[in-house]
Amino acid sequence: MKNSRKKISEETNDTLLLVAILPAELQAALHRLPLEELLEVVMDLGRPPEARLPERVVRLAERPVTHEELTHVTALTGEFGDDNRAGIERTLHRISAIRNRKGQIVGLTLRVGRAVFGGIEILRDLVESGQSILILGRPGVGKTTKLREMARVLADDFLKRVIVIDTSNEIAGDGDIPHRGIGGARRMQVPRVDRQHAVMIEAVENHMPEVIIVDEIGTEAEAAAARTIAERGVQLIGTAHGTTLENLIKNPTLSDLVGGVQVVTLSDEEARRRRTTKTVSERRAPPTFEIVVEMVDRDEVIVHRDTADAVDAILRGFAPRGERREQGADGQIHVRDEEPLLAATPPPAAAELAERRGPARVYPYALSRDLLERVIRSLRLDARTVGGPEQADVIIALRSRSDDLRLKRIVEGGGASLHLIKRNTANEMRRLLERIFHLAEGMEEDEVAQMVRETEAGIRQALDEGVDVPLAPRRPALRKMQHRLIAGHGLVAESSGREPERHLVIRAPEGE
């Protein structure tokens, strides 16, 4: 309890240092507010000053901010860098400037910086693993706070040689002496924003770190420097612009962090084997970061433990299965698998579709019906499109419409299964229908149907009895289909034995 009071006192003292640089009238107004909740103070020329708290905005004065007040504040801060940011020595506060076309400051954002101790329990096992970690998330979600605490834990608890690359002095504070929030980690400042990549390489070459921590990797040069560091066996922990892994893959400047993307032209034979177009997107190289963390909120994250697998899944048109972690108010960490968007509804069993009289009925929700019919004909499926969702066994829609209220009501009100695809293209439709109908080129329908029945029986046994279930030996193409079926029910399968006796074993659900 005594330590907790000390930390609260230190945070309040730090906040008082930020309040102290404001004009006296604004200081008095802020002291009437709960300073422990203060997020930032905004001062814009010609507008009343405001204090922002988690749930409200409070006007600190009725009169507008003047040039003299802005000058008063900037005179008491550190020097503004090329990124228009300044700080207060030995604190984590950040003062950001807005300038007019002549370079004069016409607005200030004074953001309160706090060191949150114990804030990485939700990611502690990943930090301990020694693997490189990339954190993604929207501004203000707490990425930098997580980096700061990771630096302290790695340096103080694990006694590792940690160097923080602090471009804007946001991780370790302003001034020459780093803030206590990074513990025993060392800090290297960056003279100019465009020199961050050079300082990253300098840290590796001159100071023999075991861990390098860097905030806001945002340029191609910084992405190349990150790869160089990772290839030298140094654990790298960083953040990048973007909220999800898919956003990052689409960013041509930063996609190299997760392996990069290249367009490959396939031979006619390979394109037929894959049942795809001749040009496809593939991952170019191993990812720089083995683990990617998407920050949903300060206490909620989605973890992709194998970046390579996740990127490959996205490039094939699937949504990767992540691990969603939430930290409750009691401090307990709750972990569950995040279901892929493309598996919004479990696919109907092949046997179930086959038992229905007549062809399977497919409804394209806001998709090209002509295109879907051409794909059905090309695959020679026993299926047809229908004009309304109430007649359908299967509904296909775009992933971007997954939150469509009308679509949700349709699915909830009927017996059709919903499947989401990424784009309205023949290739996306073909891959989905192949999964739904369990197609395998060059195989007898009876063999496929027998495999499906056996696999589904094994899935039910694993779920109901909580035991590992070995399946009969199958050829590689059928084993691949078995993997899909098993993963669609949230289970894991492992291959066992050698050809021709190689087979899958469905593992019992954890916790059973």
Secondary structure by P-SEA (a helix, b strand, c coil): caaaaaaaaaaaaaaaaaaaaccaaaaaaaaacccccccbbbbcccccccccccccccccccccccaaaaaaaaaaccccccccbbbcccccbbbbbbbcccccccbbbbbbbbbbcccccccccccccccbbbbbbcccccaaaaaaaaaaaaacccccbbbbbcccccccccccccccccccbbbbbbccccaaaaaaaaaaacccccbbbbcccccaaaaaaaaaaaaabbbbbbccccccaaaaaacccccccccbbbbbbbcaaaaaaaccccbbbbbcccccccbbbbbcccccccccccaaaaaaaaaacbbbbbbbbbbccccbbbbbbbcccccccccccaaaaaaccccbbbbbccccaaaaaaaaaaaccccccccccccccbbbbbccccccaaaaaaaaaccbbbbbbccccaaaaaaaaaaaacccccccaaaaaaaaaaaaaaaaaaaaccbbbbbccccaaaaaaaaaaaaaacbbbbbbcccccbbbbbbccccc
